[in-house]
Amino acid sequence: MQKIIATAGMLGLIAFSGPVLGDAARSLPMCNGCHGADGVSGLPPDAPLIAGIPAALQEDVLYAYDGAYECWPPGLMCQIVASFTEDDIEELAAHFAEMPYKPAGDDFDAALAAEGEKIHKADCSICHGMDGLGNTQSSILQGQKIVYLRNAIKQYAAGKREQLPAMQDNISALTPEQTEAAVSRRQDRDRRGCSKRQTALPVFDNQDR
């Protein structure tokens, strides 16, 4: 298994000419093993797409695995991140941020997606945009893997991931049916809207961040 992951990592270094990696190159195979060398083709259904997500957001997430996030799969992500230096985190985040984002293309229920549109407009669009493509301060939701989104929502609802107070309130209020509607909406390519991402969050009280 380690040989397969290492091989995938080397192929990723060859296939993608992004930012030049320094010492972080030794850690890249561990990232590629779950997320894919292109940041989108990882096989585990609960490994998120990370290509194209702003470097600052990726750095925040990696640092958060030092205690603010529940590891998923249990223990694995925290063990991997624990081996990274600060330079590794900065270089790896920049490496994947430069890659083009591609939606997962998971199957979804169209009726649920229509219900999820109402939830997105009411609770999610103010930060993640109507198109779900996020901005420099909020991550891409549209096209993200369904299994990962389900797990993330559960973690947010349980207070196991750092978040804005408003996000905690909104997610905690979701029923299981509404959760499925929300994650289905993320897969509906007809609801992606414009292709340009916002560059910053809209009006938000600093005390609520």
N, C-alpha and C positions, 0 to 999 in steps of 0.2 A: 504493500500500500504506500509506504514512504517513497519507494522508487517511482511509483506512478505520479504522486504529487510533485516530486522533485522534477520529473520529466515535464509535467505540465507547466511548472514554474519556468523552466528554461525556455520552453516554447513561447511562453508569454513574453519573456525578455526579448526574444528574437522578433516576434510578430508585431509588437507595439513599440513605437519609438516615441515615448513620452519623456517626461523629465528624467534626466540621468540620475540613477540611484547610486548612492554611495554605499555605506555599510549596510543599509536597509536591504540591499539586493539579496543578502543571505536569508532574510525573513520572507521574501516575496513568495517562495514556494508554499509556505504555510497559508498565505492569503489565497493564492490561486487554487489551492486544493479544495476550498469550499465555495469561493466566489467566482472562480473562473479566471483565466489569464486576461480576459477582456473585461472583467468586472461584472459580467451579466450571464455567463453561461455555466455558473456553478451548478452542480447536480443536486445537492441537498435542497429540498423544497423550503426549508426554513432559513437558508442562508440568503440574506437580502442582496439585491442588485446594488452595487456601490459605484459603478462607472458614472461619471458625470456629476456626482454629488459634490458640492463645493468642498474644497479642502478643509476649510475652517470647521465645517460641520463634522467631517469625518474625524478630524483631530479631537473635537469635543467628545464624540462617541467613544473613541479609543481610550481617552483619559477617563471617561466615566466608567469603563469596565474595571477600574481600579477600586470600585466599591459602590458606585451609584447605580449600576445596572446589574440585573440578574443575568448570569451567564447562560447562554443557550447556544448549542446543547450544554447541559449542566457541566460547569467546570472548564470546558474546552476553550472557549473564547478568552476567559480570564487567564488561563494558563499561557495561552499564546501571547496575549498582550503584555503579560508580566515580563516576557523576555525582550520586549522592545525598549529601546532607549528613546529619549525625547526626539533625537534626530531621526530615528527610525520612523516614528509616528508622523513627523512632519513630511518626510520623503515619501512614505507610502501613501499618505493622504493626497499629496500633490500628484503622485503617479496615477492613482485611480480617478482623481478629479478631472484629469485631462482627457480621459477616454469618453467616447460618445455613449450617451445613455440610450438603452434600448428597452422597450417594455417586455415583460416576461411573456405575455401572450397566454396567460392561464385561461382555462375555460371558466365561464361565468354565467350566471342566470340573468337574463335580460330584464325580467320583471323585478328582480331584487335590485339590479343596477339602477332602475328607474326610481325605486324608493330611496336608494342610496344617494341619488342626486339631490333629493330634498335635504338629507342630512348634511351633505357636503356644502350646499349653499348656505345653510343655516349656521353650521358650526365649524367648518374646516376652511372654507374659501378665503376668509379674512387673512389667514397666514399663508396657506399653501396655494392660493390663487384659484380662480374658477377652473383653470385647466389642470390643477393638481400637480403642476410642475415645480412648485415651490419657488424659492429665491435664495439669496445668500445667507439667510438666517433660518429658513425652514426647508425641510427636505422634500425630495420628490416623492409623491404618493402614487401618481398615475402610472400604472403598469408594474408596480412593485408586486412581488410574489404574494399570493393570497395567504399561504401558510405563515409566512413571516409576518404579514400584517395582522393576522389573527393573534399570533403570539405576542406581538408588540402591544396590541390593544389590551390584552389580558394583563400584561405587565404594567402598563400605564394605569389601568383601572385599579390594580392592587397597590399602586404607589411604589412600584419597584423600579421605576425609571424616572429620572428628573424631567420635569415638564412645567409649562406655565400653569398657574392655578386655573385659568379658564379652561385649558385643555383637560386637566384633571376632572373638573366638574362635568364637562361635556361627555368625556369618555365613560366616566363612572355611571352616567345616566343611561347609557346604551343598553338595551335588552339584547339577548343573544340573536334575536331576529334582526334587529337594527345593525348589529355588528356585521352579520352576513351581508346585509344590504350595502353597508359602507365599503366592505372589501370587494364586493362585486362591482361596485361603481368604479373602482380603481382599474378594472380590467376592460371596461367598455371603451373601445377606441373611438366611438362616435361622440364621446363626452370629454375628449381631451382638450377641446377648445383651441386657442391659439398656441403657437409653438414657442413663443418668446416667454422667458421666465421673468418674474419680477426681480428687481435688484435689492429690494428691502421690504421689511414688514410695513404694512399700512399702520394707521394710527393705533398706538398701543401705549397704555400707561406704563412707565418704567417700573412702577411698583408691582405690576402684575407679571413681570418677566421672571 
